């Protein structure tokens, strides 16, 4: 078949089932429903109705008050869905006859026949080896598994292979962060709208970090008063809460931001940021302050990174999620770089180990 052919609806549905049942499709159950929804709506001739609002109410169980302009959940999850599809087609789906993609800027999927790809029934994808096709690289899998097991045993403390160790299934996600509405300390200032503006800019800035799940202030409206922290944590499954207050004079603004552990209610971090209002451009000052807050919170080795690393330090490797493994990598990388700079800057002799005197550690 050629690349220009449009696959039949039955073939697309078969490909959809092949994807969502594959272990290489690294997506949550909710994103699997997301994919099923947009594919079936398109096949049923309702592609023009596939909008953020419809997806939010049909798949993500949002109510009729959902506003895609203030709640970015659909944009965030669509990005994750695109990455999961790309990973699938790089692994288990390399030889699949049909490619399903979700182009950026739209939620309507594309279906394309792959050139010279044999049509393989969904059931034929499965074998007695764990339900996956056997590929050449799988011949070395047992050796890699042994090496990884030994490495994990060394890193997390050796355990006998016969020991029955209870493990929890890791959750494949980053932190969920609720941004509480920032409060203006004085209603008499000429810049009373700055507090809500700073809040919106911080939400917009944090959503650029796709490993974080950001919940905007409007998300809490259906959960009652935001002071009810226990209900908020239970209903939204929040990890952290970002809150703040703003005070302003005609010349300056000061924003104090705090990061709170949503479950323990412990204050983890707080800092004040100032902006210049004397130039007569409050919008520019608002954006600059919000950008500094976002960078302090979310940049690599920033506040949230350090808090997460502290929480997982010493945890057995097998209990870490994929996101936490990435955090551990960066922590070791930063530590290795710091150690390298220290050793190469001061290569003092080591009396206890004379053989290594003056040698740098890469």
C-alpha positions in Angstrom: 0.0 0.0 0.0 1.2 3.6 -0.5 1.6 6.4 2.0 -1.2 8.4 0.4 -3.9 5.8 0.9 -6.4 6.5 3.7 -6.9 3.4 5.8 -10.4 1.9 6.3 -12.2 2.6 9.5 -12.0 -1.1 10.5 -8.2 -1.1 10.0 -7.9 2.1 12.1 -9.9 0.6 15.0 -7.7 -2.6 14.8 -4.6 -0.4 15.0 -6.1 1.6 17.9 -6.7 -1.7 19.8 -3.2 -2.7 19.0 -1.7 0.5 20.5 -3.8 0.7 23.7 -3.1 -3.0 24.5 0.6 -2.7 24.0 3.0 -2.6 26.9 5.2 -0.1 24.9 2.4 2.5 24.8 3.5 4.3 27.9 0.2 6.2 28.7 -2.1 6.4 31.7 -5.6 4.9 31.5 -7.0 8.3 31.2 -4.8 9.1 28.1 -5.8 5.7 26.6 -9.4 6.9 26.9 -8.3 10.2 25.4 -6.9 8.4 22.3 -10.0 6.2 22.0 -12.3 9.2 22.1 -10.6 11.3 19.5 -10.1 8.3 17.1 -13.7 7.1 17.4 -15.1 10.7 17.1 -13.1 11.2 13.9 -14.1 7.9 12.4 -17.8 8.7 13.2 -17.5 11.9 11.2 -17.4 14.3 14.2 -13.9 15.6 13.9 -15.1 19.1 13.8 -16.4 18.7 17.4 -13.1 17.6 18.8 -12.3 20.5 21.0 -10.7 21.0 24.4 -14.0 21.5 26.1 -15.6 18.3 24.7 -12.5 16.3 25.6 -12.5 17.7 29.1 -16.1 16.9 29.8 -16.2 13.5 28.0 -12.8 12.1 29.0 -11.5 14.0 32.0 -14.9 14.4 33.8 -14.8 18.1 34.0 -18.1 19.9 34.6 -19.8 22.3 32.3 -17.9 25.3 33.8 -14.6 24.1 32.4 -12.6 26.9 30.7 -9.7 25.7 28.5 -8.2 29.2 28.7 -7.5 29.0 32.4 -7.2 25.2 32.9 -4.4 23.8 30.7 -5.1 20.1 31.5 -6.0 19.1 27.9 -2.9 20.8 26.4 -0.7 19.1 28.9 -2.2 15.6 28.5 -2.2 16.0 24.7 1.5 16.6 24.8 1.9 13.4 26.9 -0.2 11.5 24.5 1.9 12.6 21.5 5.1 11.5 23.3 3.5 8.1 24.2 2.5 7.5 20.5 6.0 8.5 19.3 7.6 6.1 21.8 5.2 3.3 20.7 6.1 3.7 17.0 9.8 3.7 17.8 9.5 0.4 19.6 6.6 -2.1 19.2 4.9 -0.2 16.4 7.8 0.0 13.9 6.2 -2.5 11.5 2.6 -1.6 12.1 0.6 -1.0 8.9 -1.1 2.2 10.1 0.3 5.2 11.9 -2.0 7.3 14.2 -0.7 10.7 15.1 -2.0 13.8 16.8 -0.5 16.9 15.1 0.5 19.8 17.3 -2.1 22.6 17.4 -5.0 20.2 17.0 -6.6 17.3 18.8 -7.9 15.7 15.6 -5.8 12.5 14.9 -4.3 11.7 11.5 -4.3 8.2 10.1 -1.7 7.1 7.5 -0.9 3.8 5.8 2.7 2.9 6.1 4.5 2.0 2.9 5.3 -1.7 2.4 4.0 -2.6 5.9 2.2 -5.9 6.2 -1.2 -5.9 7.7 -0.8 -7.8 11.0 -3.9 -8.7 13.0 -3.9 -7.4 16.5 -3.9 -11.0 17.9 -0.9 -11.9 15.9 1.1 -9.3 17.8 1.1 -11.5 20.8 3.3 -14.4 21.6 3.8 -16.5 24.6 6.7 -14.3 25.6 4.9 -11.7 27.7 2.4 -10.7 24.9 5.0 -8.9 22.8 6.7 -9.5 19.5 10.2 -10.9 19.6 12.8 -8.5 18.2 16.5 -9.0 17.6 17.6 -6.8 20.4 15.6 -9.1 22.8 18.3 -11.7 22.5 20.6 -9.7 24.8 17.7 -8.8 27.2 18.6 -11.5 29.7 22.2 -10.3 30.0 21.0 -6.7 30.4 18.5 -7.8 33.0 21.2 -9.5 35.1 23.5 -6.4 34.9 20.6 -4.0 35.9 19.6 -6.3 38.8 23.2 -6.4 40.1 23.4 -2.6 39.7 20.1 -2.1 41.6 21.3 -4.4 44.3 24.5 -2.5 44.7 22.8 0.9 44.8 20.0 0.0 47.1 21.7 -2.4 49.4 22.3 -6.1 48.5 19.4 -8.5 49.1 19.5 -12.2 48.4 17.8 -13.1 45.1 15.4 -15.5 46.9 14.2 -12.9 49.3 10.6 -11.9 48.8 10.5 -8.1 48.7 7.2 -6.3 48.6 7.2 -3.5 46.0 4.7 -0.8 45.1 3.7 -0.1 41.6 5.3 3.2 40.7 3.1 6.0 39.5 4.4 7.3 36.2 4.0 11.1 36.7 5.6 14.2 38.0 4.3 16.4 40.9 0.8 17.8 41.0 1.0 21.5 42.0 -2.0 23.6 42.8 -1.5 27.4 42.3 -3.7 29.2 44.9 -4.9 32.7 44.0 -2.4 35.3 45.1 -3.8 37.8 47.5 -3.4 41.6 47.3 -2.5 43.0 50.8 -4.2 46.3 50.1 -7.3 47.0 48.0 -6.6 50.7 47.9 -3.5 50.4 45.6 -3.8 51.6 42.0 -2.5 48.1 41.0 -5.1 45.9 42.7 -5.2 43.7 39.6 -1.6 42.8 39.8 -2.2 39.9 42.2 -4.5 38.0 39.8 -2.2 38.9 36.9 0.9 37.4 38.7 -1.1 34.3 39.5 -2.1 33.8 35.8 1.5 34.4 34.6 2.9 31.9 37.1 0.4 29.3 35.9 1.2 29.9 32.3 5.0 29.7 33.0 4.8 26.5 35.0 2.8 24.7 32.3 5.8 24.9 30.0 7.4 22.3 32.2 5.7 19.2 30.9 6.9 16.9 33.7 4.7 18.9 36.1 0.9 18.8 36.4 -0.3 22.3 37.2 -3.8 23.0 38.6 -5.0 26.6 38.1 -7.0 28.5 40.7 -10.2 28.0 38.8 -9.9 24.3 39.3 -10.7 24.7 43.0 -14.0 26.4 42.5 -16.0 23.2 42.5 -14.2 22.0 45.7 -15.5 24.7 48.0 -13.4 27.1 49.9 -9.7 26.8 49.2 -8.9 27.1 52.9 -10.2 23.5 53.2 -6.8 22.0 52.5 -7.7 18.5 53.4 -10.6 18.4 50.9 -8.4 20.0 48.3 -5.6 17.4 48.7 -8.1 14.5 48.6 -10.1 15.7 45.6 -7.3 16.9 43.4 -4.5 14.5 44.6 -2.2 17.5 45.1 1.5 17.2 46.1 2.3 20.8 46.6 0.5 24.1 46.9 2.0 27.4 45.7 0.5 30.5 47.5 1.5 34.1 47.7 0.6 37.7 48.5 1.3 41.0 46.8 1.8 44.4 48.2 2.4 47.5 46.0 3.2 51.2 46.1 3.1 53.5 43.1 6.8 52.8 42.6 7.3 49.2 43.6 5.6 45.8 44.0 6.6 43.0 46.3 5.4 39.4 45.8 6.0 36.8 48.6 5.7 33.2 47.4 5.5 30.0 49.5 5.7 26.3 48.6 3.7 24.1 51.0 3.6 20.3 51.2 -0.1 19.6 50.6 -0.3 16.6 52.9 1.9 17.5 55.8 1.2 21.3 55.5 4.9 21.9 56.0 6.2 25.1 54.5 9.1 24.0 52.3 10.3 27.3 50.9 9.4 31.0 50.8 11.0 34.0 49.0 10.1 37.6 48.2 10.4 39.0 44.7 10.3 42.7 43.8 9.3 44.6 40.7 9.7 48.2 39.5 6.5 50.1 38.8 8.1 53.5 38.5 8.5 53.1 34.7 4.7 53.2 34.3 4.5 49.7 32.8 2.9 47.4 35.4 2.3 44.6 32.9 6.0 44.3 32.2 6.9 44.3 35.9 4.2 41.7 36.5 5.6 39.4 33.8 9.2 39.8 35.1 8.3 38.9 38.6 6.2 35.9 37.5 9.1 34.7 35.3 11.5 34.9 38.3 9.1 32.9 40.5 8.7 30.2 37.8 12.5 29.9 37.3 13.0 29.6 41.1 10.4 26.9 41.4 10.7 24.8 38.3 14.1 25.2 36.7 16.5 22.2 36.9 18.0 22.1 40.4 15.4 24.6 41.5 13.1 24.5 44.6 10.8 21.7 43.5 13.7 19.7 42.1 15.5 19.9 45.5 12.4 19.0 47.5 11.7 16.0 45.3 15.3 14.8 45.5 15.2 15.1 49.2 12.0 13.1 49.5 13.3 10.1 47.4 16.9 10.1 48.8 17.7 6.6 50.0 14.7 4.9 48.4 15.2 1.5 46.8 15.8 1.8 43.0 12.9 -0.5 42.3 10.4 1.8 44.0 11.2 4.9 42.0 8.9 6.2 39.2 10.3 7.1 35.9 10.2 10.8 36.8 12.0 10.1 40.1 14.7 8.2 38.1 15.3 11.3 36.0 15.6 13.4 39.2 18.2 10.9 40.6 20.1 11.1 37.3 20.4 14.9 37.5 21.3 14.7 41.2 24.2 12.3 40.5 25.2 14.4 37.5 25.3 17.6 39.4 27.2 15.9 42.2 29.7 14.4 39.8 30.3 17.8 38.2 30.9 19.4 41.5 33.3 16.7 42.6 35.2 16.9 39.3 35.6 20.7 39.7 36.7 20.3 43.3 39.3 17.6 42.6 40.7 19.2 39.5 41.0 22.6 41.1 42.9 21.3 44.1 44.8 18.1 43.2 46.4 17.7 46.6 48.3 14.4 47.3 46.4 11.8 49.2 48.8 10.1 51.7 46.4 7.2 52.4 46.2 6.4 48.7 49.5 7.5 47.2 48.8 5.7 43.9 45.9 8.1 43.2 47.8 11.3 44.3 47.2 14.2 41.9 44.7 12.3 39.8 41.4 14.0 38.9 38.1 12.1 39.2 36.1 12.3 36.0 
